[in-house]
Amino acid sequence: MKVTILGSGTAVPSLQRNSSGVLIQENGVNSLVDFGYGNLKQLLNLGITYHDINRIFFTHNHPDHMCDLIPFLFGSRYQLDARKKDLQIVAGPGFQEFFDKLMTAFKHWLKPTEYQLNIFELDEGVYEFETLKVRAEKVKHIAMSRGYRFTNGKGKSVALSGDTDYCQGMIELGKQADLMILECAWPDEEKTEGHLGPTLAGRLAFEADCKKLCLTHFYPPCDLEDIRKTVQETYKGELVLAHDLMQFEI
């Protein structure tokens, strides 16, 4: 299983960090977890086009986690090379209503011309998608927010938070995971409700006992070396700080 950070940033525009998105590749299947702005171009940098994505998982529907869905669907209609492979979008309760309003706002311009698009709303539980087993849990951000754990046929796993505060659901998803990808949006002194700072990120990773921790979703005030020192006071496992197009082989 290959995991690529498409965007390690936030809502704040940056030349160094695109907004949130992760690509998971397993047995020829390309799955996205979130699709923030800048991610579509990052996929092109990897040689992946709108034809090649099999499924999109959304942790929630905030703009910095899903805005590139709009040009993706628009581009998939390109009359000389329209997408033909069906597409599934997976998200928490309430996403269908949101998506229907999005489609109405853009009239016919996002509607598929040569493929089928299916929305699958999930709640907490375990689901199977091709060779991946996916566990979803509520995380502490907004009502729709879901974190995910992807496990392949060899038992290798990656857990992803999307946006979250410290919560039991994310601890459960991250337990003994080979890789856990957590947001760490703010330094502790700037922490806001629904997001993690380094102290709580370290505590969450320690309690989950994940094998490797990747922190991402950094707002500009973050001092990465201070984050590293603070997290390592609690979490003693391998720690990496994300940058765009960072890759992991699990």
WOLIN-V93796 format. One record per helix or strand. SS is the DSSP state (hx for helix, st for strand). FROM is the first residue (numbers start at 0). LEN is the number of residues. If there is no record, write none. Layout:
<<SS;FROM;LEN> <SS;FROM;LEN>>
//
This chain:
<<st;1;6> <st;20;6> <st;28;5> <hx;38;7> <st;54;3> <hx;62;4> <hx;67;8> <st;86;5> <hx;94;11> <st;116;5> <st;124;5> <st;131;7> <st;145;6> <st;156;4> <hx;167;7> <st;178;5> <st;185;1> <hx;187;3> <st;196;1> <hx;197;11> <st;211;5> <hx;223;9> <st;237;4> <st;246;3>>
//
